[in-house]
Structures are given as C-alpha cells and as structure tokens.
Amino acid sequence: MISTKGRYALRVMLDLAENETGGYIPLKDIAARQEVSKKYLEIIVKDLVTAGFLTGASGKGGGYKLCRKPEDYTVGEILDLMEGSLSLVACLAGDTNECPRKSGCRTLPMWTEYDHMVHDFFYSKKLSDLMEQKDCREPQSE
C-alpha cells in the first residue's frame, strides 16, 4: 500500500510542476492548494530536497521548485524515495530479507513477476504524464 507520504510527495511534485513560474513557490501555497498541513509537507519536502528532486530557498521570495523538468521525473523514483521498497512480499524487499526457502519456493516466480509489473508501471509514468490527467474533482461531462 502506498502511504500518505508517498501520495503527498507526488502531489507536491505535481503542484510545483503545474504552477512553475521560474521562481520559488512557497510551501504555504502548495499546502493550501493541496489541502494538506504545511507542517506535514515540511517533512516531505525535506526528503525531496535531500534527494535532489527539489531545491529550496528561505526568506522573502523563498519556497521550492523542481530541479528537473517534469518529464525527467518518474513516479517510481518519487515513490521509491518516500516508501522505500514497493515489494509486496518481504523476500523481494531487498538484500536484508533473504529468505532461506528462496531456492525451493514455488511461489517466488509469481511474486517476482508481480513485483516487476509494479516497478515497470510506476517507472513508465512521468510527472508530466500526471499533468495531462483530468482533475478527478471536476464533474465528468458525458
């Protein structure tokens, strides 16, 4: 399951991409548009800055902006940063969870295939792809 931290990180990145003006965007503006606590977003943007996804400036005219173009970010890399492993089963979550039954596990190929599908799905989606999606809060016209 993707946590609120992962989902909100995507929303922050998307908000910055959609509201890009060349300058820094104050976190309070992002928080207001996204209807998320500024305090919670401070935790998220700190991780995004540390990873080099965002750059920040403090003081008057300060805020955050993307370090790259929206088409240069994948959803997968953002979620991996925020969530760690997206693997469904512990035995695929990394080297530290080496399963003693791995060599004879008859279900491991299925879990591996599923893991690859999830990875490929999220890494095939760009931040710019999300910008093209219709806002789900708007009424759908028929």
N, C-alpha and C positions, 0 to 999 in steps of 0.2 A: 504494500500500500504506500502511496506517495503521501508524505506528511504535509501539514500546512506550511512548513518551512520551505519545502520544495516547490509547492504550488505558488506561494507568495513570492519566492525568488523569480519564478517565471513571470509573474505579474509585474514585478518591479522592472525587470529587464524589458518587458514588452511596453510598459508605460514610458520608460526612458526612450525607447526606440520610436514610439509613436509621437512623443512630444519633443523630440530633438530639435533644438534651435541653434546649436553650435556652442551654447553656454551650458552652465551647470544648472540642474533642476533641483530645487530644494526638496528635501525629504518630506517636509510637511505637505507639500503639494501632491507628491506621489501618494502619501498616506491618505489624504483627503479624497483623491480620485479613486483610490482602490478600496476605500473604507476599511482600512487596516490601521491598527495602533502604530503611531510613529515609533514608539519605544520598541515594539517587536520588529519593525522594519530596520531599526538601527543594528540589531543583531545580524540580520540577513545581509544588509549592505556591507557590513564589516567583513564577512566571509567573501563576498563578491569582490571587494576591493583587494583583499589579501591574495585572492586567486588571480588577480589581474584582469578581471572581467569588467570592472568599473574603475573610474578614477574619481576622487572626491576632493573638494576644496571647502575649507571652512571660512566663516566670516561673511561679510556682505557680498552678495553675488555668488555665494557658495552653494554647494549641493553635489550632485552626482551626474555623471554621464558615462556612456558606453566607451570602452577603449577601442572597440572594433565596430565595423558595420554590422547591422542586424543579420545580414546573410552569412556572416562569418561565425555566428554562434549556433551551436546545435542545442536542441532541447536536452539531448542526452548528456552533454557536458555540464549543463547547468544542474540537472537533476543529480548526476553523479557527485558533483561538488557538495550539494546540500544534503543528499540522502546517504552517501556512501554507496555501497553495493545495492543494486536493484534486484539482485538474485532472489528468486522465490524460495529456494531451499538453501540451508546453511552450508551444505557441502560445495556449493558453487560460489559462495560469497567471498572467497579469497583464499590465499595460501594458508592462513592461520586455521582454517576449518577443514583440514584434510581428513576425510572420512576413512576409517580403517576398512570399510566394506567397498570402497570405490572400485577395486579391480573386479569384483564379482557382482556389483549392483546392476540388476536388470532394469531398474527404473531410471538410472542416471542418464542414459541416452535421451530419454523423453524430457527430463528436466533441462538437460543441456540444450536441446533443440528449442525449448520454450524460452530459455534464457537468451539465446541468440536472437530469437524473434523480437523479444522486448528490446534488447540492445539495438538491433538494426532499425526497429521502428522509431525509437527516440532519437537515434543519431541520424536518421534520414530527415528529420524535421528541423528546419531552421527557424530562428526567431522571426525572420522575415516572412516565413510561411504563416505564422500565427497572426502577423499584422494583416494578412489578407482575409482572415476568417471574419465572418459576420458576427457582430456583437450578440451574444446569446440573450442579453437583457432586452433587446429590441423586439417588438412584436413581429412575428413572421408574416409576411404578405403571401397570399396564395396566388 
